[in-house]
């Protein structure tokens, strides 16, 4: 049996949800240089909530 890449890198838990260490591409939701507050925080929250609704 071959493990998937996400199985190989492992998972961690955020707010009761298991998340692959590969993530789901949310680094671009943060501020400049992937640090700090985003330009539009409400839009970022909306995107993350939608991802959860879609099962990401």
PyMOL commands that set and color helices and strands:
alter all, ss='L'
color gray80, all
select helices_A, chain A and resi 5-9+26-29+32-34+41-53
alter helices_A, ss='H'
color red, helices_A
select strands_A, chain A and resi 11-14+17-20
alter strands_A, ss='S'
color yellow, strands_A
deselect
rebuild
show_as cartoon
